[in-house]
Amino acid sequence: MIKFPRLISFILSILILATTLLGCETEVGGSNVSYETEAAQTATQDYIDSLTGIERIIYERSLVMDKVPKLDFDGETFAVIIPENSINDWRPEDMTSDQLSSSIYMNCEYVEGRIGCKLIFSDEANDEEIKDLVATGDDTYSVVVQSYNKIGQLAMDNRLRDWETIPYMNLDAPWWNQSAREAVSVLGKTYMMVGASCVQEVKVTYCVYYNKTLAEQYKSELPNLYNLVYKGQWTLDKFIEVSRIGYVDLNGNTRKDPNDQFGLAGQTTSYAVPFLYSCGEMTTQRDSDGIPYIHMNNEKVVSIVEKVYSLIYENKATWPTRDWSTHSDIFADGRALFMYGTFGHALGGYFDTMEDTYGFLPYPKYDELQNDYYTITDPSGSTFGILLHCPNDELLGAVMEIYNNRAWQQVQPALYDAALKGRSADAPEDGDMLDIINRGVVYDFGYVYGGPGELLSKMMTHKTKDYASQYAQRIRGWENNINTAVDSIINSEW
């Protein structure tokens, strides 16, 4: 793990190197500059090879610059509406000893200096007030930050504009999530984007935790889990297999209870949902015209449901729970080999008193034939929408592109480092795992618009694997929700 101020020092040294490589001109306090988009790799191979984990991520990202040209907006204000009490995710008041807040602060300062603008982040408008601002033609704000289901509703209500029309933006760049770009799009119009600056979105990304200290006790039975991930062998069947290891009747009462030691502390509601997506499925597909439709009645989905049910309920070493704390309490107490949750568990202090060392894994793939690891975020995360009466498209494009490129270079690595504090990150591979997980975040039209996205949650909560009956009971309502959303977006004036 790179400790603060080491992380900030390393970032600054890398940016100095990148400036040299890219031929950039900079001035303290902020003249805007021209940036080349491709770098000659002049660093020695020995130096590059010596970098691991977060250090390597920072170095590689420092070589990929945005394509925004030299601009000067002469102090023009760019205003964004953000959720209440989230200001530190977007514009901290000042530099602090916290590396994440400091990197966000420096990101804002850099954008303002580079293109001569003023960034304003406001949490003064609630959901209804945002709708009123749009309806009355108010042009104070350019962008709204809300959870993806709320952005989806604004798109249905004809309150948002198409991201594909905005100048200076390279929406194919790695600092923009491509799945989010497609999730709320219809007929080639993109109404939602997720960028690297969406700190809250990373915080609520689903992942799997494992107890490294406990794993060491079972090393004769456990494979190297990180090697499984690297080799593409971390599958749902493998997760079921290794989670059967580690059960101990600690209190000796000859029955399983929450005071024992487990292979898996498994929450059965929201945290069950990502398995569908990690196994490469989506609840909707697109027809030849790009229109979403429900696609859930197939043998693979049935298989996923049965496997997840087996993991949670047909495994003596799993302690299933419907509440929001028992699973994390068991894991923090060092009494579970695995727990699935979000990055927020590490970032939110859940494991501050944990004595054991833990690591991160992606949710498992369906099988080894699946190429990539996927996950989703909780609906409470943050996504971007362009408000209907955005006053200056050029300023919008320049700010959003630069802000998210720099967040990808600096803020995300600082966020990874914050997640790796405490009892994790005793190996460079920990940072790699966080990046693999974050790169695999996907979005689904059916989850945004009331389709079958939460089906696994409902089935595992009610302890059933009878998929056929659940599908039959719910398909009409799902289709009605999807069709209503599609019709509303198609009829949008934008």
N, C-alpha and C positions, 0 to 999 in steps of 0.2 A: 504494500500500500504506500502511496506517495503521501506523506504527511504535509499539512499546511504549517509553515509557509513554503515547504519544498514544492508542492504542486504549483502554486502561483509562480514561484521562481522558475520552475521548469517550463511552464507555459510561456512566460516572458522570454526565456532564452530561445524557445522554439520559434516564437513569433519574430524575434530578431533574425534568426536563421532564415525563416520563411521570407522575411522582407528582403534579405540579401538574395535569396534564390529567385524571388519573383520580380526583382527590380522595382519595388514599390518606392514611392516618395511619400514621406510622412512629415507632419509637423505637429509638435505638442500643442494642444489646444485647438487643433483642428482644421487646417485646410483640407478640403477634399482632394482626393488623389485618383490617379488612374491605376488600375490593377490589371496585370496580365493574368490570363486564366490558366496557363499551363506552366509548370516549373521544370527547369532543368535540374535533375537530381544530382547535385554536386557534393552532397554529404557522402562521406566515405562509407563503404559497405560495412566495414567493421563497426562503425558507429550505429548504423541502422540495425545491424544484427544484434547489437547489445541491448536494444530497446525491447521491453516486454510489457505486457499488460497495458495499463493506462498510458504509460510513457509512449508506447508505440502508437496507440490510438491518437494521442495528441500530435505526434510527429506526422503521421500519415495525413491527418485531417488538415494540418497547417499548410499542406501543399495544394489543397483544393480550394481555390478562391471563387468568390462570386464574380459575375460578369457585369456588374453595375458600373457604368462609365463615370467620369468626373462630372459632378453635379453640385450646384449650390442653390439651396432653397431660401436663402436669406432670412433665416430665423422662423420660417413658417412652422406652425404647430401641427403635429400629427397626434390625434387623440384616439385612445382605445378604451372601450368599456370593458372592465374586467369583473369577475365575481367578487362579492363582498369579502373582505378580510384576506385578499390574496395579493396585496401590494408587494410583499417581499419576493414573490415569484416573478415580478415584472419590473419593479423599480424600487429597490431598497433605498432608504434615505441617505446612506453613506457607506463608505468602505468599512468593513468589520473584520474581525479575526476569523470569521466563518468563510471558508473558501468559496462555497456556493454563492452566498449573497454577494461576496466581493466580485466574483466573475460576472454575475448578472449586472451589478452596478457598472463595472468596466465596459460591459457590452453596450449599455445605454449611452455612456459617455462617448464611446467610439463612434456609434451611429450618428449622434448629434454633431460631433466634430467633423466627421467625414463628409456629410452632405449638407451641413449648415441648417439643421432643423431643430425643433424642440419636441421631445417626446412627452406626452401626457398620458398617464394611466389613471382612470377614474373608476371607483367602485360605488358611485353615488346613485346609479340607476338600477332598479330591480327589473324583473322580467317584463312586467306590464309597462313600465316606463320606457323600456327599450322599444317595445312595439309602438307606443305613442310617438316616440321620437321619429321613428321611421314613417309612420302614418302621416305626420304633420309636415314631412319634408325637411326636418331638422338636419343640418349638415355639419353639426359640431364634431361628430365622431366619424371615423373612417372604418374602424374594425370593431367587431364584438367578439369577446372571448366567452364561450359558454360550453357546457357539456354537449356531447354530440347529439343526444336526443333533443335538446333545446335548439341547437343549430338546425337540426332536421325539421323541427316545427317551424322555425323562422323561414326556412326554404319553402315549406308547404304554404305558408302564409304570404308568399311573394314579398318577403322582407329583405332578401339578400340578392347579391349580384354574382356574376360568373367570374371565378378566378382566372379562367383561361384568357380573358380579354385584357389583363393588366400588364402594362409594359415593365420591362427590366426583370421580370420574374422567370426563373428557370425552374419550373415545377417538376422537371425530371431529376433535379439535383438530389443528392442523398440527404440533405437537411429537410426535405419534404417527404412525408409518408405517402407513398403511392397508393396504398390500399385506401387510405382516408380520402384521397383525391377521387377515387372511383365510387366510394361507398354511397354518397348522397348525390351522385351525378345521374342525370337522365338526359338522353339525346345529346351527349357531349358537353353539357354544361356542368361545371363544378361549383358546388355551393359550400363545401367544407374543406378546409385544409388543416393538417396538423404539422407543425414545424418543430425544429429542435429546441426552440425557446419555450415550448409547452411543458414547463417543469412539472406541473401537477399531473399531466398525462403520463409522464414517466413514473411518478410516485405511485400511481394506481395501476401500473402494469403488473399483470399476474406472472408469478414465477414459482419455482419450487425451491425450498430451503432444505439443506441436509446438514446434519450434525457431524462435523469432521472428527471431533473427539470420540464420539460414540462409534463412528464408522471404523476408527482405528481398532477398536475392540473386536470388530467383526471382519477384519481385513482378510481372513482366510476364506470367508464366504462372499465378500463383496468385491466386485471388479472395481478398477479405477473409474470412477464415475465421469470425471472430466474427459478421460480418454474415450469413453463411450460416446460422449457428445461430439467430440472432434471427429470420430470415425463414422458418425451418423447412425450409431447403434442404440441410442437412448430412445427406446420405443415404449409404448404403453404396456406391452407384454413384459418388457424388462422391468418397468416400474412396478408392476404387480409382483413380479418375482422377488425383487430386492426388498420391497416393503414388507414381505413376510418374515424378514429377518429382524431379530431384536426384541421380541416380546419377552417380558419378564414379569412374573406375578410378584411385585415388590413387597406387597403387604401380606403375602402368604395366605390370603383368604380363599384361595382356589377358584376365584371367579374374576372375570375381567371387569375392572372399574377404572375411573379416571386417575387413580393414584398409582397405576402400574406404569411400566415402560413399554413403549410401542414402536413398531416399525414405521407407522404413519399416524399422525394426528390429522384427521381428514374432516374439514368443514364441508357440509353437504349442500349448502345453498349457492351463493354467488361463486364460490371458489370451485364448484363443479363445472360451471359453464365453460371455462376455457378449453376443456378436453375436446369438445366438438371441433373447435377451431384449430387446436394444436395438432389434431389428426388430419388436418387438411381439408375439412369440410366448411362450406358456407350454407346458410339457410336459403339463400337465393342464388339464382343464376340469371344470365341475360339472354334474351332471345336475339334473333338476327338484327333487330332494330335497336338493341341496347336497352330494352325494357326489362326490369327485374320481375322475376316470378319465383314462387316457392319451389324449392327443389330439396325435399327432405325425405321422400318416401323411397328409400333404397336400402339395400342389404348392408352397406357399409355403416350407415347411421345406426341401424339396429345392432351391428357388431360393437360399435363404440359405446352405445348405451349399456350393453351387456358387460363389456369389459370394465367400464367405470363402476357399475354396480358391484362387480366382483371385487374390484379394488377396495371399495368402501365397506361393503356389507358381507362379503364372503371370505374375509381375511381376518383371522383371529388377532393378527398383530396390528390391525387398524382400530383406532378409537374414533368413531364418527360422531360429529356434534353439529347441531343446528345453530348454536349461539355464536357470538362473534369473538369470544375470548378463550374458551377452554382449550382449543387447539394450539393457540399461540402461547398460552400459559404452560401447557405441557412441554412444548418445544423449548421455551425459554428456561424451563427447569431442568433441561438436559435429559428428558425422558421420552424423546421421540427421535428416531433416526431421520424421518422426513416430515415436512409440513409444507403444504402449498398455501400461498398467500399473495401478497403484493410487495413491491419494493418498499412500500410505505411501512411495512413492519420493521425493516432495518432502519429506515429514515426517521421513523416516529418514536423511537426509544423503546420499542417493545422488548428488545433484547439487551438493553443497557446493563442489566445485572446478571446476564447469562455468563456462566463461568466457562462453558465450552466454546470452541471455535466452530463457526458455521460457514457454509459456502452456498453458492447459488447454482441452480440448474434450470434450463428451460422446461416448460411443460413438455411431456414426451410426444414424439411423432407416432403415427399410427403403425408404421412398419419401416423397414430399412429402404424400401423402394421410394419412399417420400423424400424429396430432396432437401427440404429446409425445415427448420423449427419455427413454429408459429405460436402466437399468444394473442390475447386481447387486453384491453384496459377496462377498468370499471367505468360505468357511464358517468361517474362524477368527475372525470378528467376534463381537460381544457382543449378546445378546438377553436379555429378561426372562421369567422364569416365576415364578408364585406357588406357593410350597411348600404342600403339602397341609394342614399344621397351622399355618398363619399365625395368630398369636395375636390380632390386632386389625385387622379389616377397615377400620375408620374411619381408623386411623393409616396403614395401608397406602395407602389411596386418597389421603389428604391429602398424604403425603410424595411419592408417585410423581407426582402431578399437579403440585405446586408445583416439585419438583426438575426435572422435564423441561420445564416451561414456562420456568423461569429459564435452563436450559441452552440452550433454543432461542433465548432472547433474548441470552445472553451467551457461553456456552461455544462453541457452534457458530461464531459470528463470529470468536472468538479462534482456533479451530481453522483456519478458513479463512485467517486472517491468517498463522498459522504455516506453512501450506502455501504461502503466497505470498511467503515470505521468499527471500533469496538472489537468484537470477537471473531471477525471474519478477515479475509484478505491476507492470509499468510502465504499466498502464492500468486504469481503474476496471472495465472489462469483465471483467478476470480474476476478480474476486470474484463477478460475476454468473454466470460460467461454473461456478464451484464450486457455487453455489446451485442452478443448473439441474441439474447432475449429481446432487447430493445429493437433490433433490426427486424425482428420477426413479428412485430405488432401488426395485426390486420383488423379491418373494419368491415362491417356487413350491413347492407341495406336492410336486411330483415331484422337485425338487432336494433337498428336505429328506429325503424318504423313499426314496431310491434309485431314482428313475425315470430318465428320459433326460436329466437336466440336464447331465451332463458329456459328452454324445455328441459335440459339436463338438471337445472336447479330444481324445477318443480318435481321432476321424477325422483331425484335422489332425496329430496326433502320428504316426499310421501312414500319413500322406500318401495318403488316399483320399477320393474324393467319391462313392463308390458307396453312396448312402444306402439304397437298397432292400435290399441285402444286409445292411447293418449293422442296419437296422430288423428284418428277419426273424430275424436271429440273436439279438437281444436283447429282443424284445417280451415274450416269456413271462416272463423274469426281472423285467422292469420291472413288469408287471402283478401278479406275485406280491408284490413289495415294496409296491406301493401298496395292494393289497387287504388285506395283513396289517396295515399301518398303520391303514387305515380301520376294520377290524374291531376292532382293539385300542382305538382311541379311542372308537368307538361304545359299547363295553362298559365304558367308564370309569364309575366311580361319581359322578364330578363332571361 
